[in-house]
Amino acid sequence: MHRALAEASDEDRPGLERAAGLIAALAARPEREVRAEWARGVIAAAGLDPHTQELPAIRAVRKAEPGLSLRAAVQVVREAKGEPVP
C-alpha cells in the first residue's frame, strides 16, 4: 500500500489514502468484532433477525462463506447477536 501511495498520481492519491486508512482501522479492530460485523451484514442482507431466526441466519452465513463449518457459523452468528462465545 505504501508503494502504491508513493507511486500514485495526484488524481489517485486521495482514494488510495482513504483505502489505506480503512485498512489500518480494520486491522486495529479485534477479529471477533470484524467477524460479527460481517455476519450482521450477511444476515441483514438475507432479511433475517438472528435473535428469532438463528437457524436461517446460520444457513445464510454458511451460504455466504461455503467453507465455514457449522460450528464456526454458529459462533459467528452468536457473535453477531452479541452473545458471549467461549
DASUL-V709706 format. One record per pair of residues at least 12 apart in sequence whose C-alpha atoms are under 10 Angstrom apart, sorted by the first residue. I is the first residue (numbers start at 1). GAP is how many residues later the second one is. D is the distance in Angstrom with one decimal. If there is no record, write none. Layout:
I:GAP:D / I:GAP:D
//
This chain:
1:15:8.0 / 1:16:9.0 / 1:18:8.9 / 1:19:6.8 / 1:22:9.6 / 2:14:9.4 / 2:15:9.4 / 2:18:8.3 / 4:12:7.7 / 4:13:9.7 / 4:16:10.0 / 5:12:7.1 / 5:15:8.8 / 32:43:9.9 / 32:44:8.2 / 32:47:7.3 / 32:48:9.2 / 32:53:9.9 / 33:43:9.8 / 33:46:7.9 / 33:47:8.4 / 33:49:9.7 / 34:45:9.9 / 34:46:9.6 / 35:40:9.7 / 35:41:6.4 / 35:42:9.0 / 35:44:7.7 / 35:45:7.7 / 36:39:9.3 / 36:40:6.0 / 36:41:7.2 / 36:42:8.2 / 36:43:5.3 / 36:44:4.2 / 36:45:7.9 / 36:46:8.1 / 37:39:9.4 / 37:40:9.9 / 37:42:8.8 / 37:43:6.6 / 37:44:9.9 / 38:23:9.2 / 38:38:8.9 / 38:39:9.8 / 38:42:8.2 / 39:18:8.7 / 39:19:9.2 / 39:21:9.0 / 39:22:6.5 / 39:23:10.0 / 39:25:9.3 / 39:34:9.0 / 39:37:6.5 / 39:38:6.3 / 39:39:9.3 / 39:40:8.3 / 39:41:5.9 / 39:42:9.3 / 40:17:9.2 / 40:21:9.2 / 40:36:9.1 / 40:37:7.8 / 40:39:9.1 / 40:40:5.5 / 40:41:8.0 / 41:20:9.6 / 41:39:9.2 / 42:15:8.4 / 42:16:10.0 / 42:18:6.9 / 42:19:6.3 / 42:20:9.8 / 42:21:9.5 / 42:22:7.2 / 42:23:9.8 / 42:35:9.9 / 43:13:8.7 / 43:14:5.7 / 43:15:8.4 / 43:16:9.4 / 43:17:6.4 / 43:18:6.9 / 43:21:9.6 / 43:34:8.5 / 43:37:8.9 / 44:13:9.0 / 44:16:9.7 / 45:15:9.2 / 46:14:6.8 / 46:15:9.3 / 47:13:9.8 / 48:12:8.8 / 49:32:9.2 / 50:27:7.0 / 50:28:8.1 / 50:30:7.8 / 50:31:6.4 / 51:26:9.3 / 51:27:8.9 / 51:29:9.5 / 51:30:6.6 / 51:31:9.8 / 54:20:8.4 / 54:23:7.4 / 54:24:8.4 / 54:27:9.3 / 55:18:9.9 / 55:19:8.6 / 55:22:9.3 / 57:16:8.9 / 57:17:8.9 / 57:19:10.0 / 57:20:6.9 / 57:21:9.8 / 58:12:7.8 / 58:13:9.6 / 58:14:9.4 / 58:15:5.7 / 58:16:6.0 / 58:17:9.1 / 58:18:8.4 / 58:19:6.3 / 58:20:9.3 / 59:14:8.1 / 59:15:9.3 / 59:18:9.9 / 60:13:9.2 / 60:17:9.7 / 61:12:6.3 / 61:13:8.9 / 61:15:8.3 / 61:16:7.7 / 62:12:9.4
//
